[in-house]
């Protein structure tokens, strides 16, 4: 194997990577926000320091054939690179202990087979978001707090190479002529890339990591994102095939909540998902996953979310789940909810339940210009049953702050009723927020649906106040 990997082509130093970091604990919850630069989360390794080790790295890369290395398992390649490093170090009289040898070999393997300096961050389950603001500014969200890591790319070319590798892995491209792209990693993590000249300080990469564990409502209860009673309300709503819109800001946990609610869908139903970048984790056996496609080099072949939603309605879905509504497909989503596809779900960016209604109105107008506002609102109130508002709060936690039923129209105004409302009460000793859900026992407008599924009594039992 050694003879196969070595000496068959020259590996560009462009793919060299800085040493993998070792994460440390995040600051205590509730710590006052500082206007200064966040504390470094990860101390830099000593392996990359020193011209001798940089020389060793460059020589090793020059002796590795990238094509053969790519066909080798990471474990086997690690062994071979360690041997090659030891051989070069002996010949050049470079002192290299066992720890440095293993660490440097791991960096080289990550760079050839993975995403270079980002690999250790991807392997850390406490990190939920990775934000690359150019080659020397990599931030992470860890335990709800955004911190500056000491991970570095060697230069702008190295950062751009990693960005292009991510896009190419799913058949997409990013370059100066097409400088923005949504993509995903092999594990399902969502990626957005902005390339120069739009990004002035080098390629910007935003990674929303894919949860390795299957998310359930019980897990959200244990993390204080919802109370047990609110979890019961959401479970009943899903089992009763209510049409649900999950609303919130960026990074609030909308997709996570939708994944948890989707666990309640019966395994006998046919589900079709439509997403820009696939990240839903549905566990049912009958799921069809659809993903948009960008235009090719000639500007042809683009498939939008609206195209996919229209086509999905011809595929006999029992439920239609749209990862995120952001444009004219909102009209088609309402049509689907109004034509027998009960139990459909989607997410939307909005700050409150009332704002979510306004956002849907605006997006329908984008897709159907000239449609009267009252006609749009009539479609909304007949299609949407529940709006679930989720928010990332100042202690870093994500909480459902509002569950609202859409009742109907009074004149031209959409009438809403808050079934559950989170009320802030104070702060615990560890900095976490303390609050209570105020629950309404008003008979919901979908009470007949609850009775049809035998869930009316369970709904009443769930509407009891509790402290989270």
N, C-alpha and C positions, 0 to 999 in steps of 0.2 A: 504493500500500500504506500509506503514511504516513497518508493521510486515512482509511483504513479502520480502522486500529488506534487512532488517537487520537480522543478526544472522544465515544465512543459508550458511555458508562457510567462509573461511578466505581468504581475498584478500591480495595477496603478496604486500609488500611495493615496489616491483620492478616497479609497475605502478604509483608510486607517481610522480607528475609533479611539476616543479617550477611555480611560479605565472605568469599569463599572463601579458605581457608588454603593455605599451601605446606608440605607435609610435610618434615621433616628426618629424618636418620638416627636409628634407634633406638639405645639405649645398647648398648655392647659386650656380647656374650654372656658370661655368667658373672659379671657385675657383681653385687656383693652387694645383696640386697634391702634397701631402705630403709623404715623405718617412717614417714618423712615422706611428704608428698604427692608423687606422681611428677612428674618434670620435664615442663613444657609441651612437647608435641610440636610445636605449630604456633604461630608468633608471630602475633599479631593484625595484620590489615591496617590501614593508616592511612586507607583510603578512608572507613570508617564514622565516623571521628572528626571532630568538629566539627559544630556546629548547622547550618551552612550546607549541608553535604552531606546531613544528615538531612532538611532542608527540601527539598532537591532530590529526594531519593528519594521523599518523600511526594507532592510535586507530580506527579512523573512517574507514579506509581501511579494518581493520581486521573484522569489523562488517558488511561489505557489501558483498553480494553474487554477484560475477561477472556475473553469468549466468542470474540471474533475472534482474540485472541492465542493461544488454545488451538488454533485451527485453522491456525496459522501454523508453519512449520518453525522450529526453534531458530535456525538460521543467519540466516534472514530477519528473525526477530524481534530478534535481537541487533543487526542493522544499524539497524532502525527505532528501537529503544530508544536506541542511541547518538546518532542524529540528534535524537531528542526531548530527550535530556539536554543536548546542545549548545545547542539552541534555548532551553531553560529557563534554562540557566546564563548565556547571553548576556543574556536579558531581566532576570535577577535580579542581574546583575553578580557572579556567583560564579565564582571562578577554578577551572578544572578542566582539568588536563593530559590528554593522550591516554591515558596509562596508567590514570589514575583513571576516565576516562570508560569505557574498555573493561571495567575491573574492575567498576564499579558496574552497568553494563549486563548483564554476565554474571550478577551476583547477582540482578538483577530477573528475568532470563530463567529462571534456575534455580528461582526461587520460583514463577513462574507455570506453568512446564511440568514441573518436576521436584520434588525434595524439598528445595528451599531450601538451607539451610546444610549439609545432609548430602551434597549432590551431589559436592563435591570429595573427600570421604572415600570415596564409592562408586567414584569414578574412579581411586583410588589402589590399584594392584594389590598393594602391600605390606601393605595393611590387610585383615585377615581377618574381624574382628568390629567392630561399632559398637554402643556401649552408651550410650543416652541416659537419664540419671538425672534428668530434669527439664530445664527450659529452659536452665540455665546450667552443667550438668555433663555433658559428652560425653566418654566414654572410648573408646579404640580398642585393639585388639590388633594390634600391628605387629611382624612378625618374632618372634612368640612372646611378646612382652612387652606388658603392659597399661599404657597411658599416658593421661594426661589431655590432651585436645586443648584448644585455645582456641576451638573452634567454639561459638557461642552462638546460641540462639533469642532473639528479641526479648523475649518474655514467655511465660507459660504458655499463653495462647491460641494463639500462633503454633505452639508445640510440639504442642498438641492438634490443631490444624488439619492439620498434616503427618501425624500419626498416623491421623486419620480418613480422610485422602486415601489412605493406604496400604491401609487396610482396604476402603474403598469400591471400589478398583481391581479387587478380586477378588470383589466381591459380598458382602462381609462388613461388619459394623458394629461400632463400638466407641463407647460412651458411658457415662453413669452407670448406666444400667439393664443394660448388658452390658459390663462394664469389662475383660474379658480376651478376647483373640482371637489366634489364630495365622493368619498371612497370608503372602504372598510378594510380592516385587517382580516387575516385568516380566521381569527377567533370570533369575529363578528363586531369588534370594536369599531365605532364610527369615527371617520377621519374627515376633516376639512382642511384643504391646502390652499394657500394663497401665495402665488409665485411673483417674483419681480417681473416687470417693473411696478406692479401694484403694491407689493410689499417692499418698502424702501430699505429695510435692514436685512434683507435675505428672506429665504422661504419661511413662511409661517405655517406651522402644523398644529392643528388642534385635534386631540384624540380623546374621545369619550369612551372609556374602557368598558368592555363587555363583562357583565357580572358572570363569574364562573359558576356561582351557585344559582339554582333556580329560585327566583324570588316568589314568596308567598305572602298572603295577607298576615299570617302569623308572624313572619319575620318583620314586617312593618310595625306590628304591634310591639314586638320585643324591642325595636329600636326607637319607640316612642313617636313614630311618624303618624300613627293613628291610635285611637283607643280601641278596646275590644268591641264596644258598642258600634263605633263607626265602621270597623271592619265587618261586623255583621250586616250593617246597612248596605255596604258595597257588595258583599257577597250575595245578599238577597236581590239587589238590583241586577246583578249579572245573571243570576239564575232565573229571574223573571223576564229576561230578555229585554231590559230597558235599553234604549239608545243613549249612550253616554259620551259626553265630551269632557276630556280631561284638560284643564286649562292651567297655565303657569308660565313663569319666566324660563329663560335659558338655564339649564342645569338644575331645575327645581325638582326633577324626579318624575316627570310625566310618563316617560316610557317605562320606567321601573314600576310605577303604579299600574299602568295598563297591562304589563306582563303579569303582575300579581292577580289582577281582576280576571284575566283571561284563563286562569287556572280553574275557574268555576264553569267554563263552557263545557257542555256535554260532549263526550268523545264521539258521539254519533253525528255531530254536525259538520257540514262542509264549510271551512273558513278560508277566505281569500284575504291576504294581506297585501297592501300597496305601500311601498316605501321608496324614498329617494336613495337611502343607503340602508340595506336590510339590517335590522338590529333586534327585532322582536324575537322572543324566546317561547313561542307557543309549543306546548307539549302534546297537543291532540294529534291523533293519527291521520286526520284528513285535513291537511293544511296545504294550500297553494300559495307560494310566496312569489310576489311580483316586484320587480325593481326597475326604476327608470333607467334610461340610457341616454348618454349625451351624444351630440352630433359628432360625426366623423370629421376627418381632415377637410373634406369637401363641404362641410356644413350640412350634411344630410344624415338621416337616420335617427334623429332625436325622438325619443319616446318620453312624454311627460307623464306626470302623475294623473292628469286629467284623462289622457289617452288610456292609461291603465285602469282607472276607475270605470270609464265607459265600457271597456272590454270585460272587466270583472263582472259587470252586471249580466253579461251574456254567458257566464260560466256556472250558472245555477248555484250561487253562494247561499248558505243559510245565514252567515254573518259576514259582513265586510268590515275589515279593520284597516284604517288608513293611518300610517305611522304619524304623519303630521299634515294638517291642512294648512296651506299657505297661499292659495291662489284660487283660480276659477274652478278647481275641482270641488270646492265647497258646495257649489250648486248640484253637482252630480252626487255628492255624498248625501245631501238632503233628499234627492230623488230616490236614492237607494233606501234610506231609512223610511221613506213614505210608501214604498212599494213592496212591502212584505219581507224586508231584510231586518227584522227586529233583532235587537241585541248587538247592533253594530257599534263600533267605538272609533274614536279618533282623538288626537291631541291638537291643541292650538295654543299659540302664544297670547296670553292676556293676563292682566293684573287682578281682575275680579270676575265674578260670574257675569255681571252686567256688561263688563267690557268684552267678554267672550261673545255675547250676543251681537254687540256692535261690530266686532271683528268679522264674524260670520256674514253679517249683512254686507260689509264692505267687500269681502272676497266674492260673494255671490254677484255683486254688481260688476266686479272685474270680469267674471265669466259670462254674465248675461247683461250687457249694458242695456239700459232703457227699461228694465223690469221694474214695475212700481214697487216702492218701498213696502207698502202694505202687503203686497203679494209675497214679497220675500219673508216678511215677518210671519205671515200665515204659514208658509212652508216651514219655518224654524219651529214654531210652537207645535205643529203637528208631527214634526220629525224627532225633535230632541226631548228626552225625558229628564235627564239629569246632567248637571254641570258640576264637575268635581274640581275644586280649586286647590292647587298644591303650591307651596312656597318654600324656598330655602331661607331659613331664618338666621338671625345674627349669631347664634351659637353654633352655626354650621349644620344644624339638623334640618331635614326636610319634613314638613308637616302638612297634612291636609288641613286647610284652614276654613273651607266652606264646601258644603254639599247643597246644591240648589236645584229644586225642581222647576221646570218650565211649565207654567200653568195654562196660559192662554193670552188673549188680547183683550185689553180694555181700551176701546177706541183704537188708537194707533200705537199704544204702549204695550210692550211685552210684560206680562205680570209674572213675577218670580216669588218663590217661597223658599227661605233658607231652612232646610231640614236639619243641618248641623252647622254650627259656627264656633270656631276656636276662639276663646277669649283668653288673652294673656293676663296672668296673675302675678308674676314675679320671676325671680331668678333663684336657682338652687345654689348651694355652697360650691358646687363644682363648676358653676358658670352656665349650666344648662337652663333653658327656659322652662317655666312651669305655667300650666294653663289648664283650662277646663272647656269641654265641649258643651255648648248650650244646644239642646236638641228639641225640636218641635214635634209635638204629638198631633198636629193638624192632619186630618185625613188627606192623603196625597191624591192628586187627580188620577193617578194610575192604580187606584185601589182595586178596580175590577181586574186589572192584570195580575195583581198580587193574589187575589182570590182565585183566579183561574189556575194559577200554579200552586195553590195551597200554601201560600206564604204570608197571608195577611196577619195571622197571629204572630208569626216569627218577626214580622216587621214591627208590630207594636211592642214586642218584648225587647227589641233592639233599641228602641227610642227611650233609653234611660240614661240620665246624665252620669258622667264619670270623669274623674280627674286623670290627666295623662302626665 
